[in-house]
Amino acid sequence: MSNPSVNKRQKERQRQERQREKNAKREERKRDKADRPEGQPGEDPDIAGIVPGPQAPPEWL
């Protein structure tokens, strides 16, 4: 049987590590967003660069 206080400390360390990883990811996304070029005014960034019409088949086919 394990000592409950040891388990609690270990669980708390894991929680803190997850929080540090989340904060690092947030900072990385913030930097990436700042480095991203601005789109054209009135252009939807989700569909920018999409060409209408038939698409080429994937290479694996």
Long-range contacts (C-beta under 8 A, 24 or more apart in sequence): none
